[in-house]
Amino acid sequence: MTDDILFFFDREPPGLALFELLFEQTMARWPSSTLRVQKTQITFSDPRGYLFASRPRRRGGGLMVSFGLSAPLESPRLFAVANPAPGRYTHHVQVRDSSELDDELMRWISWSHDDMAARQRRERK
């Protein structure tokens, strides 16, 4: 892990362990992804942002995993769903245990990756 990622999680070691697993799973699927560490989140881009990791603001700790889709999902696993723009829904999942970084969550992230790649192709035309 880079120094900026270690600094991002300096007060949240369990979050770092979850992030490391998310990082491994994500990079195995999309090795061309790049990371941008900001003050409040870490963005995975390929080339557009499709996955965002942050520290939860509320109790419970762990890792907040966010991703965007063109339609809202319904699942009890979702912490929140926001509609920041027409046809754009940001989904937030609070991950407290490594078992929650499962196939279902990775499928949702894959959909987000595909949505952003399609958007990128449309903008090039």
Beta strands, then each sheet from edge to edge (+ up, - down):
strand 1: 34-37
strand 2: 42-45
strand 3: 49-54
strand 4: 63-69
strand 5: 80-85
strand 6: 88-95
sheet 1: 1+ 2- 3+ 4- 6+ 5-
end
